Amino acid sequence: MIYDCLPVLALLIVATFLFLPFLHGKVLVPREVGALAYLYWLVQLVLTWAFFIYFWTTRGQTVGMLAWRLRLQHPDGSLIDWRTSLARLLILGALLVPFLAGYALIWHDWPHQARSWAMAASLLPVVLAYVWQWIDRDGLAWHDRWTGTRVVVVPKRN
């Protein structure tokens, strides 16, 4: 996941540069630029999701997955389609709702220690989705089980 953050970050930096001419020295937050900030966030989300959907549907591997010889596929070995990719991303988004909603709406005024505990607890759904692999009879995470996909290790080339 860390490897994939680098190209995604590069995409988001380019998108940010496209918004700079419209800011007139203001910060890209809703209270300063209004709806433009929400459009910016939408563009960030779409670019991030497009990155994963593109690589999962064309190669079955993102840059990070390629480095670790991992491939996302259907159980029969075929590539997943854009609907399945989108479903995986929506599941991740749903698992992150407690964290994102808490961070944006609730915890910003809490004392530091309470905020830290709340943030850690809110990430439990994401952690449990991956820990489930150790429990699942087929070694699948929740998003794999729910979308009919699996991550496999690609054999080394000789």
C-alpha positions as CSV (number, residue, x, y, z in Angstrom):
1,M,0.0,0.0,0.0
2,I,2.9,2.4,0.8
3,Y,4.4,1.8,-2.7
4,D,1.0,2.8,-4.3
5,C,0.9,6.0,-2.3
6,L,3.8,7.5,-4.3
7,P,2.2,7.4,-7.8
8,V,-1.2,8.4,-6.3
9,L,0.4,11.3,-4.5
10,A,2.0,12.4,-7.8
11,L,-1.4,12.4,-9.4
12,L,-2.9,14.4,-6.6
13,I,-0.1,16.9,-6.7
14,V,-0.7,17.5,-10.5
15,A,-4.5,17.9,-9.7
16,T,-3.6,20.4,-7.0
17,F,-1.6,22.5,-9.4
18,L,-4.6,22.6,-11.7
19,F,-6.6,24.3,-8.9
20,L,-4.0,26.9,-7.9
21,P,-5.0,29.5,-10.5
22,F,-8.5,29.6,-9.1
23,L,-7.4,30.2,-5.4
24,H,-6.1,33.8,-5.6
25,G,-3.9,33.2,-2.5
26,K,-6.6,31.5,-0.5
27,V,-6.3,28.1,1.2
28,L,-8.2,25.2,-0.5
29,V,-10.7,24.7,2.3
30,P,-14.5,25.2,2.2
31,R,-14.6,28.3,4.5
32,E,-12.2,30.1,2.2
33,V,-13.1,29.0,-1.3
34,G,-16.5,27.3,-0.8
35,A,-17.6,24.8,-3.4
36,L,-14.2,24.7,-5.1
37,A,-12.8,22.8,-2.1
38,Y,-15.5,20.2,-2.4
39,L,-14.8,19.9,-6.1
40,Y,-11.1,19.5,-5.3
41,W,-11.9,16.7,-2.8
42,L,-14.1,15.0,-5.4
43,V,-11.3,15.2,-8.0
44,Q,-8.9,13.7,-5.5
45,L,-11.2,10.8,-4.8
46,V,-11.9,10.1,-8.5
47,L,-8.2,10.2,-9.4
48,T,-7.3,7.8,-6.6
49,W,-10.1,5.4,-7.5
50,A,-9.2,5.7,-11.2
51,F,-5.6,4.7,-10.4
52,F,-6.7,1.5,-8.7
53,I,-9.5,0.7,-11.2
54,Y,-7.1,1.1,-14.1
55,F,-4.4,-1.1,-12.8
56,W,-6.6,-3.8,-11.4
57,T,-8.6,-4.1,-14.6
58,T,-5.7,-3.9,-17.1
59,R,-2.9,-5.8,-15.2
60,G,-4.4,-7.1,-12.0
61,Q,-1.5,-5.3,-10.3
62,T,-0.8,-1.8,-9.1
63,V,2.8,-0.6,-8.9
64,G,3.0,-1.7,-5.2
65,M,1.5,-5.1,-6.0
66,L,4.0,-5.6,-8.8
67,A,6.9,-5.0,-6.5
68,W,5.5,-7.6,-4.1
69,R,4.5,-10.0,-6.8
70,L,0.8,-9.8,-5.8
71,R,-2.1,-10.0,-8.3
72,L,-5.8,-9.3,-7.8
73,Q,-8.0,-11.6,-9.8
74,H,-11.1,-13.8,-9.9
75,P,-10.7,-17.3,-8.5
76,D,-10.4,-18.6,-12.1
77,G,-7.4,-16.4,-12.7
78,S,-9.2,-13.8,-14.9
79,L,-8.9,-10.0,-14.4
80,I,-11.6,-8.2,-12.5
81,D,-13.8,-5.7,-14.3
82,W,-14.4,-2.1,-13.4
83,R,-17.6,-2.9,-11.4
84,T,-15.8,-5.3,-9.2
85,S,-12.9,-2.8,-8.7
86,L,-15.5,-0.1,-7.8
87,A,-17.2,-2.5,-5.4
88,R,-13.8,-3.2,-3.6
89,L,-13.2,0.6,-3.3
90,L,-16.7,1.2,-2.0
91,I,-16.3,-1.5,0.6
92,L,-13.0,0.1,1.7
93,G,-14.8,3.5,1.8
94,A,-17.6,2.0,3.9
95,L,-15.0,0.5,6.3
96,L,-13.4,4.0,6.6
97,V,-16.7,5.8,7.4
98,P,-16.2,5.7,11.2
99,F,-12.8,7.2,10.9
100,L,-13.6,9.8,8.3
101,A,-16.9,10.9,9.9
102,G,-15.3,11.0,13.4
103,Y,-12.3,13.0,12.2
104,A,-14.4,15.5,10.2
105,L,-17.4,15.9,12.5
106,I,-16.6,14.9,16.1
107,W,-13.0,14.7,17.3
108,H,-11.5,18.0,16.1
109,D,-12.3,19.6,19.5
110,W,-11.5,16.6,21.7
111,P,-8.3,16.5,23.9
112,H,-5.3,14.9,22.1
113,Q,-5.4,11.6,24.1
114,A,-9.1,11.1,23.7
115,R,-8.9,11.9,20.0
116,S,-6.0,9.4,19.5
117,W,-8.0,6.6,21.2
118,A,-11.1,7.4,19.1
119,M,-9.2,7.5,15.9
120,A,-7.6,4.1,16.7
121,A,-10.9,2.6,17.6
122,S,-12.5,3.9,14.4
123,L,-10.0,2.1,12.3
124,L,-10.9,-1.2,13.7
125,P,-13.3,-2.1,10.8
126,V,-10.4,-1.8,8.3
127,V,-8.0,-3.7,10.6
128,L,-10.6,-6.5,11.1
129,A,-11.2,-6.7,7.3
130,Y,-7.5,-7.7,6.9
131,V,-7.1,-9.7,10.1
132,W,-10.1,-11.8,8.9
133,Q,-7.7,-13.4,6.4
134,W,-6.2,-15.4,9.2
135,I,-9.6,-16.7,10.2
136,D,-11.2,-17.3,6.8
137,R,-11.0,-20.8,5.5
138,D,-9.8,-19.6,2.1
139,G,-7.6,-16.8,3.5
140,L,-9.7,-14.0,2.1
141,A,-10.2,-10.5,3.5
142,W,-13.7,-9.2,3.8
143,H,-13.5,-7.2,0.5
144,D,-12.2,-10.3,-1.3
145,R,-15.0,-12.5,0.1
146,W,-17.7,-9.9,-0.7
147,T,-16.5,-9.3,-4.3
148,G,-15.5,-12.8,-5.3
149,T,-11.9,-11.8,-5.8
150,R,-8.6,-13.0,-4.3
151,V,-5.0,-11.7,-4.1
152,V,-2.5,-14.3,-5.2
153,V,1.3,-14.4,-5.2
154,V,2.7,-14.4,-8.8
155,P,5.5,-16.9,-9.2
156,K,9.0,-15.5,-9.9
157,R,10.2,-15.4,-13.5
158,N,13.3,-17.3,-14.4
